[in-house]
Each structure stands twice: as structure tokens, then as C-alpha cells.
Amino acid sequence: MATEVVVPMLGITVEKGTIVEWLKSEGDLVEKGEIIFIVETEKVTTEVESPASGILAKIIVPVGVEVPVLTLAAVITEPGEELPAEYATRAIEGPPGKAKVKTQGEQAPVSTTPPQTPATPTGSIEAVPAARKLAQEKGIDLKTVSGTGPGGIIVIHDVEAALKPRVEPAVKVSTLARKLAEKEGIPLEGIEGTGIRGRIMQDDLRRAAEEKAAHGLGKVVQMNSMRKVIARRMAESAVNAPHIYFFTDVWMEPILDFRQDILPDFEKKFGLRPSVNDFLIKAVALNILDFPILNATLKGEEIHILPEVNICLAVALPEGLMVPAIANADKVGLAGIIQQRKDLVQRARSGKLSMDELERGTFTISSLTQYDITYFTAILNPPQSGILTVGKTRDELAMVDGEVEVKKVSTFGLSVDHRIIDGAVAADFLQNLKWKLERPSFTFLTV
Amino acid sequence: MYDLAIIGGGPGGYVAAIRGAQHGLKVIVVEKGSLGGTCLNRGCVSTKCFIHDGKTLEAAKTSQVIMGTGTLLIDPGKMVARKRQVVKTLVGGLGRIMESQGIEVVQGKGELIAPGRIRVGMTGGSIKEYEARHVILATGSKPAVPSFIEVDGHYIQTTDEALDSEDVPGKLAIIGGGVIGLEMACIYRILGCEVIILELLSDIIINEEAEIRRAMRILMEQRGVKVNLNTEVREVVAHDGKVEITYENDTGRSQTLEGDRVLVATGRTPVLEGIDAGRLGLNTKGPFIKINDRFETNLPGVYAVGDVVGGMMLAHKASAQGEAVVAHILGGRKEVKPELIPRCTWGFSEIGSVGITEEEANAKGLPIKVGKFQYMNSAAAQAMEDVTGLVKIIGNSETGEILGAHIIGAHATDLIGEVGMAMTMESAVEDLAEAVRPHPTLSETVMEAAMDWSDLAIDSPKKSR
């Protein structure tokens, strides 16, 4: 059965997206979970995975056209299945004048015989005259040549390269090793073959896979798609948003005692156990209502203060980090926060989060209370403007009414985008949050 | 000081010596008998000579076209003399190869006195000591004889004596239905001897594919060899020019058999003379020397290969290990995988096999498919008047991995080599089918069996499934 691939929902504030690259061409085999295209919005660039395994039978949204989210982008059919007729005529025009040969929906067929008529210059293929002449002499279709000159223009070298017989570096590999590599998706490049004359054997693949899995120095590790997204977004955030950092010590006994106090009754009533984090999420959401600028995002020259308070909670996974967002944390009750949190964490671990749950966040909390970390700074989760960090709760000596007392203290940190949030505002936000957490019975009066 | 000292100049030891010398090592080999070990002097090569002679006679006798009067027969004296000549040629050739490589061969009984130190009781009577950085123990094996049997060399023999005997008994009992028992049964039967095999287990050559075993059993019975399975020999006594064997069959009934001679073919045991494991603190595994996957014993710089380490007791396994151990000594790495070592049996028909049986594959829970081809459908086999044979290939139905191949029939032991090659190259069954074979040859039988694995055999009738 044919599977539709749509431009995904990219967050509550995103209505449109532009496919910037198709990583697969029509007719290619695709695996479920394999990245098939990259979509860009004003917020982020996202790699989109194939929802099914099969043949990428038809690309409907070409590169460079902005389309509403959920627009049908492509159709995947099962091997041997005909493209259903209703899709056959579906097409979205590419942007005028911008067409690049490589990124057109349908690829130019590679001609095995020289064209009858010399390749004529067309507006869409840019080539230097010498390259055009050589191509004409040798009967090379410029459509099959990818340009490496400025702006992708085809230079003479590109035509020469196209003339050379394509000699794939012959990777010598045993039949069984090749089958194993295909099955396990292990790239053969870079694997040292221990067979006769460097032939790659099954054991070499197994060893390579083991080395990949083992921790150690001096090796190349391929980034998985999650790591690539994290890398891109962190770099984007660090470069684009000037960060400033604030720290304060929060006296934790009030919130810890408050939690202990209400725990029996709360459990009895809701059947749920609130964690300190749940109180924290709620307190932050309430605090944002006092400082809406912390719920804002910068778009061009406008500051958009977002209509919903969705608090992201970092979930560590073996492959990396996921930050699903608890929706409307300011409005839902504590029980609602707990239910959302448990559900999101569980689904994050099993890889079943929706794009919306991952992208809807407006503010992030990153907690390292389980670690022996006093305090730390965080990089903003773009396009958000604030992120709160929480260190371990520790014992600290404090002067109370002239007496030395032991207090349980945690250092909270706040990173903000200094482009839109001033230092004083950030300081106020953090101080206000401290006040809220140290006076829980008042803060959570109505929750 | 030598780089490498090897005790034992058999297929394990001499291969290691040559390989070591080729890589510039200063090598010394200690050999108490003749170079070439059991295989060349008292085993495979000898029996191959006899089998060849026997089969030549059989082929002539059963030929539809060779005519004439008179009786064709084998002269046992000449047969043994020819074998001696073959062995002499090969041993001499080996000696020249060793010499050409600059390997020092010392004639005498080697003794490992400590890691890196060897004492040799020279054939002349003197004693010499040698030091070497690395020592390989390649002392081989000798016939294992149950404690209640006393080998007298005439009435009660092992292969050591039998292969040099020029007289043929009228009635021979062979204790053991393994590879050695089968080969000897074939030789003696062709020489006109009445042969009875007494096998303790439920079948002959128990490690082979069931279908192949059955075919071999039928062939033996057709030729008049009596095979008694599940038979435990209790007593062997020689008296008045006869041998009396008392045995118990699976019903528990005690029976007596009288013959002219008994051949004890109950396996082989390691030769450990000169290797005092207890004194040296050398670890053993049962009667064998224990090694790790780099052929190292627990003693520093002391390695062991071949029959003395147990496992498959085959000359080519010893040689493969001999090559591999030198690779390790030189700082490299080379594996000898048991599943890639071909096994051979020469009897009324040849058996060549490599890898695991269908039964073993099923026991491992592997998804398998089996391809078969009958010699009957081979043009070459028909032309050779030798149409009894079967090629069976077991492959993983998902990956195409060749798990095992089992061939019975003419030249099966030659044919199995190419399957071993394919397995070593990690080829799939389809690769075996892909390579074009010359016609008409027996090599096509392997190709056809591989094609049949994919249900695409050309020279077999369509299967009814």
C-alpha cells in the first residue's frame, strides 16, 4: 500500500516549511526511519525520516517551494506496487528561475548514447563557454554534469570529470560480508579487510561494529540523526543568540517539606506521586506569566511572545538528549503535569514522540540534581529565549538570626538570549522564581 | 641460539619449519623417525597407495570392455614395495626442501627440558642440547589401543604394523568403524580378505552426514564387509595361530569371533615422549596439550600444533596450524577455523566433507536449505563408469552462507577442496553455482548441487515438492 509522506508539523508556531534538500530521488529504495528530506522553517531545519520502507515513487513538493505543513510531499510505494493513479498527476511547480538540475524532482535520465543534437544552452543550466564547447564535442549532456564552479556553474573540469569512466573504488568484500553489511547497514568504506589482499570478511565487519559500539579513543563515529540535529541546533544557538548567565541559591527545604506534606493526600486523590521537578515545572510556568518575555522568540525584527507556556524537560537517552515539552504548564494542574511528564519521558525512551511534542516548547528546564554538579550553564534550545539549570541539592551553612544553621540549597542558573532579554529582567525572573519556590504554600495555593 | 626449534617433522612441524625459514627464522627440527610424520610414513599416503592399487584392480575386474584370460590379482609384496618407494621419494624430496631452506634437521628423540631448551637423544647415542626463542611441539599421535588389548605386531596389529605387512590374512576383524577402519577394510577386502568391522557406536564414521554414512554402509555391505554396530569388544586373545575376539552387542549377549588377525583402529593418542607435562607444569586437556587460540601452551614461548593438541587429527589441519603458529610467532595473526577444514575418507567410495551436517545445522536452529546432486546425472561419472555418488550442500536459507558440504563418490576428496575454498572466501551457495565448470567433469556435480539449492539444477529432473 502506498504511504504518504507529508511536510511534518514543525511546532505550534510554524505554519509553513520549505524543503531545502531531497536526499533521495524518485525510484530510490528507502528504509523506514531513513532521512529522506530536509525541511527548513523560519525556526529550524529538520531532517525528516521516511515513515515507511519501500520505493520513493513520487516527489510532489520540489526543493525551494514554501508549502503549508502537512502538505503531501511524496509517496512511497511497496516494491512492485504501481503508483496509485491519484498521485500520478499531483505536482507542485518548482520556484521559477531557481531550478538546479540536481534538485529537480525528476532526475535527468543518464544517456548512454551521445545526443543526436548538440546540447544547446538553456537558461537553467549554467556552464562556462569552454565547458559547453567540450561537452558539445564529446557529446556530454550538460544536464548530467554537476557544476563545481562559483554558484554551481559547470566549469571545464566538471565536463572532464564526467568524461572519465566512473571508476568506483573497488571495495573488495566477501559475498557473505557484503550481505551482512547490507543487512546491518554497516558502511564498507574505511573497514580494514583482513582477508587475502585486504578483502573484507565477515569478522572484519563484526569487529568494526564492535569497535563502533565500544568506548575508546582514536576512531571515527558516524553521527546518528539525533546527534546531527543536536549538533546543528546547539551551534546555531551558540552562534546566533548571545547568552548571558545568572545564578542564585534556592533554599530547598520549603519545597521539599511541602512535597512531603502533601504527598499522602495527593497520592490518595490522584494516584500520582509528584516529584520535585513537577513542582519546578509548575513554578517556572507561573513565573513566566509574570515575565512573558521569557516565553518569547525572536523572528527577524519582531519579538513574538508566544501564546502558550510549554515547558521542555530534558530526557537523557543513549543516543542523545530529547526535550519534549509539557503543554500549557501554566494552565494544567500539578496532576496534569505529572501525567504529561510520565507519558512524554516514557515515549521519548521508546522513540514515539511526535514532532509537535518535541518542537512546541517555549522554555526549557535542564536538571542535573542526580549528579554531583553544583551549578552549570546551558545553551538555549532554539528558538527559545530562556533555559533554567538546576544543580544538586547540597547542605550549606547559613547564618539565620545570628545562628549558624545547615540549609539545603540548590544553585539555579538561567541562560537567556541577551538580544531580547536584559540582564535586569533575567535577574528579576530568577529572583522571583526563587521566591516562589521558597514559599510553596503560597505559590501553589491554587494549583 | 635458534629462533625456532620444532619437535616433530610431520605435517605440522615441517610446514612450520619451512614457513619460519621463509620468513628468515633460524630453524631446527628434531625428528626421531623420518620426515613427514605419520601421514607420509605410516598413514594417509601409504593407504592412498594401497587404495589406488585396489581400485585399479577393481576397475579392471568390473570393466565391461577389458577382456582376456587369466586372473587379475594384486601381489601384496609388490604393493608394499611400491608404497615404500612412494614414501621414500616423498621423504627424500622433503629432506631436500628442508635443506634448501637452510633448516637444520636433527635425527633423534627430542625432549623439552624447559621453555626454550631442548635436549636431543641422537640416533647415534650422544646427547645434545639446543636453545631457541620459540619451541613448537608437533610430536603427533600414535594408534590408541584399549588397555585390555596387547598388540603383538602380527596377530594383533595397529596400522603401524599393518601398512608394512606383506601377508594378507584370510579373515580380519577390525575394531573401530572410523575413517581408519573403513580404509583398511576396503584395502583388505579388495585383497580378498574376509573383513568384519566391530564398531562400538551406533554407526560408522559417526561424525559424517547421515545420508552419506548410510550410502557408505550399503557400499560396504555390497562388497561383503560385515559391519557390526553397537558392539563392545571385551577380550582379544591370540592362540594357536588364530585370534579370538569376545564382544557384546547391544542386546548384551556375549559372542565370540575367530579370525586370523585383528586390526585395532580405535583412534589415536598424542605422543608425549619427551614432554613431561607434570615436571614442566604444562597444561593438558585430557590426554592432549592445551593451547590457546594463538597456539600457545601455558609455558612461555612454547607452542603446540597438530595431533598432539587433539581436535581433528588430520595432516592438513596440522599443516594449517603449522603455518598459523609461525604467523603468530612473527607477530601476525592467523586463524585455523575447524569448520573450514575438510575431512576425507577413502573406502569403497571416497567421502569428502567440510563444515556441519544437516542434523547439526538443525540442532543449532539455523534456517537451512539443502541442495543435492546425484553422480548418476553427471556425464563425467557416466563416462568413468562410476555413477554411485551424491553431493549435498547445506546453506543458510537467509544469507546463503555455506554451512556444510558432503560428497560421497569418485574424487569426492578432490571436489570438497573447492567448497572449502568457497567457504574460506565467504562465498555464498550462489557463488558455487555461478562459477562456470568445465564439461564433462565431476566438478560440475558441485555446481549442480549449488544450483539445486536454489531449485535451479540443470541436469537433474524437476523435484516433486
Interface residues (C-beta under 8 A of the other chain):
Chain A: S174 T175 L176 A177 K179 L180 K183 T194 G195 R199 M201 Q202
Chain B: R333 T399 G400 E401 M425 E426 S427 A428 E430 D431
